[in-house]
Every structure is written in C-alpha cells, then in structure tokens.
C-alpha cells in the first residue's frame, strides 16, 4: 500500500503540472488579445488625430483663399481711385478700402491661429503614431515569445504525459479510477497531505482515530470532509531520508 500511495502522490504531482501547462496554453493568448485591443484603440486615436489635423488645414487653406480674394479687391479699389472724378466717389472708395483692410487683417489673424492649431494637431498625430508603432512592436515581440514558450511547453507536456503513462502502470486500475473520479470533482487535486491532523485539501481536522490509522499507511484512506485521498505528510520525509 505504501508503494501505491507514493506512486499516487507522484501521479498527482504530474497531473498538477499537466493541468498548469494546459491552463497556461489556454490563457497566454490573452496577453496577445490585450495588446491587439490596445493597438486597435491607438489606431483609432491616430485616425481621429489625423482627421482633426486635416480639418485645421482646411480652415487655414480657406482663410488663405479669403485673404487672397480680399487683397485682390483692395487692389482693384485702389486702381479705381485713379479713375474717380468726384471727391464723394473718392471718399467712398477710401471707406471701402478701410473696410477691406479690416477684413484682410481678420483673415490674417485666423491664418495665424490655424497655424498654431495645425502645429498642435501635428504633435498629437506624431504622439499617436509613436504609440501605434510601439504597440505594433510589442505585439510582434509577444507573438515571438509566445511561440517559443508554447513550443517549450508543448514539449514539456508531451514529456509529462509519457511519464504519466508509465506511472499509471504501477497503480491498480480501481484505485486509478477512484483517483481520476476524485480529481475531476475536486478541481484536479485528488491526493493531499495531512499535516498535524489537518487535511491540506480542505483544512479540516481529521478525527484522531483516523489520523492514527493514517500513520500506519496500511490502507488507502480518504478525508471525511472533502473525500480526497489522504496521506500522512511525514511519509514523504521518511521516503526522502531513505533515498539519501
Ligand atoms: Zn479534506
């Protein structure tokens, strides 16, 4: 019985390792989807920033057209001044030119403001571009890392499964079935140690009578609370000392 129990402990160890690797293989891609999500977000922000920049550039362009137009009108009015016959007409043109000059200076101001805003918008675009680039780089790196670690983990998994196949040969079939049944119902942990009378699976006390029986290691016992297969923790220490 002692040998069977020790083999069960080893089997549990293997199964926990296998479980952990399987979990990693399933959950690791979350890192990727996380980066991808951030990248999509950053790409959208970049798109928005580019749209804002384009808007500001259009505002500037429009203002430049308006300014050009106003200046042309000023020039025309000045030419007309040469041809006027009466003082009244001359005065009217003066007023018109003054008005046009005011309008022109307003457009000039708008161009200056637009230039400032364009500069700001360009900075934002550059920032967002940097962010997108960085995330793209991170994604590629994460993919590479994942590929390497997955290859290693799969190799390890194969190795562990081989060891498991070997190990189960030394465990009677009905005990193995019981072990597998408990494992499925107890979150992968079917064999647990009892330390100082406490089950390490459910942290409940084992009745003293059972504990004394457990120390004898002459039969397979289960925890009265969680039904897991239990062993006395000192058993491993004795075994380790024997091996030394
Ligand atoms: Zn228990």
Boltz pocket constraint, residues with backbone or C-beta under 6 A from the ligand:
constraints:
  - pocket:
      binder: B
      contacts: [[A, 199], [A, 200], [A, 201], [A, 202], [A, 203], [A, 204], [A, 223], [A, 224], [A, 225], [A, 226], [A, 227], [A, 228]]
      max_distance: 6.0
